[in-house]
């Protein structure tokens, strides 16, 4: 199970630049591709609004 981005996302882009496998895509709210996510937690550690939940 991959990390997921909640509705609290403010689309700042911090998580996207931190992801080592480019699993995060941009949009009105960012999203994480569960097929690419390696559950490293890098995205969650940089989210300024804690919008990323652990698996």
Rosetta blueprint (number, residue, H / E / L):
1 X L
2 X L
3 X L
4 X E
5 X E
6 X L
7 X L
8 X L
9 X L
10 X L
11 X L
12 X L
13 X L
14 X H
15 X H
16 X H
17 X H
18 X H
19 X L
20 X L
21 X L
22 X L
23 X L
24 X E
25 X E
26 X L
27 X L
28 X L
29 X L
30 X L
31 X E
32 X E
33 X L
34 X L
35 X L
36 X L
37 X L
38 X L
39 X L
40 X L
41 X L
42 X H
43 X H
44 X H
45 X H
46 X H
47 X L
48 X L
49 X L
50 X L
51 X L
52 X E
53 X E
54 X L
55 X L
